[in-house]
């Protein structure tokens, strides 16, 4: 579709965002409504597509992700047009979107999938870096290559990955909790993982099926950098696989964890009022540093730069102004069980939205890759159902939380209320741990399995998924449930 500046285009479906949620939603609509036009508006030059999708079990899924030029999508779906242009504003009542470069679109149905951006410990400080997209990962790699020490602040998935992946550079890791990886694990699992940080990283990581992210520009120039202020798609699993995360020094891991603390203040070496007096930085023999971080536990570390990995905030900015969207407690566009926002004909999916429906007792929203795909796909189906005036029920994938990932080179599977979220004291835990090999935790409530954490090659995910979904009373089995001499898979087959 040709599109000249300032002329308004009428389009049946407009999707904003070329990440997993937006692309999945656009594909769903383009394949179902082949004679209607679908426009995907995105700030980033490349789009993310899901390939090799595999349903591992009822709810667990596995897929690869590829960053591709938009032409790949357009060739696959002739009625889908991808336009690289950031949305500047939305007039929801008029069903009109305006882009930064002056295009205007009048839509019938809109799905906002604009993702999220890093929540930084401080804004606009050149010494503080957030990692979100390919451009910021590239910047991180560049700075790391000459760094002797970095301070990583945060305790979620990105911090976990970073701290493990970085070599040849001292890492000071400031976590607000009593244990590492609090978003995903309890203290027991953290204890299982922490010795890995004292070991050298294996020469070559285990073979990994997922896509590697390239930091090289594409041959057709599609990989141009984003203009300042534009947001690219969030990176995902294994974003670090294709890039070297090595600092200026020899050696593998060198990690110091500072527990139960945050950042008190950040100052540069020029700022003599805050810089620590000689002898108070952690390694005075190494001289001065570009930046100093004072932690809330009173310690001060000099470092080359700071990585802020303290979560994300939904990218809602261009959409909120002059509209009346209901917003969730975490700042996302609130959606109902049909992915509808509070503005008519506007849907939302992925990191930008906050699930506003009464969730199943075994599911919670987490801003993860898998949920971005599931929500994008389901939003597409909901939009279609509304257009066709057909009923649709909340998809089964929202019945049970499930996530497969890799931390510290271990396979990690999380199911249901894996950290006993929302269960208060009304639960018990069963544990099985073989140092360096596997860590299994089961959350039981009134004899029913509510969640599980599986670290290592346990092969238990399908059995546990079934036990959680069918809510069988397991009281009679007691601790034998995790007895290594009982083949639990056969037992419950
Ligand atoms: P995004 O992928 O962020 O896509 C948003 C899209 O919207 C982009 O194309 C952007 O350019 C576009 N956009 C934004 N604003 C505008 C605008 N105004 N106009 C037009 N377009 C706009 N998840 C996991 O499950 N496992 C992991 O191991 C994992 N690791 C991660 C590691 C890192 C470093 C990061 C940053 C995230 C990680 N995640 C991981 C999270 C996962 O990547 C996200 O949850 C997921 O990609 C969100 O997809 P999305 O489509 O909602 O948003």
Boltz pocket constraint, residues with backbone or C-beta under 6 A from the ligand:
constraints:
  - pocket:
      binder: B
      contacts: [[A, 16], [A, 17], [A, 18], [A, 19], [A, 20], [A, 21], [A, 22], [A, 41], [A, 42], [A, 43], [A, 44], [A, 46], [A, 85], [A, 86], [A, 87], [A, 88], [A, 113], [A, 114], [A, 115], [A, 116], [A, 131], [A, 132], [A, 133], [A, 157], [A, 158], [A, 231], [A, 232], [A, 233], [A, 234], [A, 235], [A, 236], [A, 237], [A, 238], [A, 239], [A, 315], [A, 318], [A, 349], [A, 350], [A, 351], [A, 352], [A, 366], [A, 367], [A, 368], [A, 369], [A, 370], [A, 372], [A, 404], [A, 405]]
      max_distance: 6.0
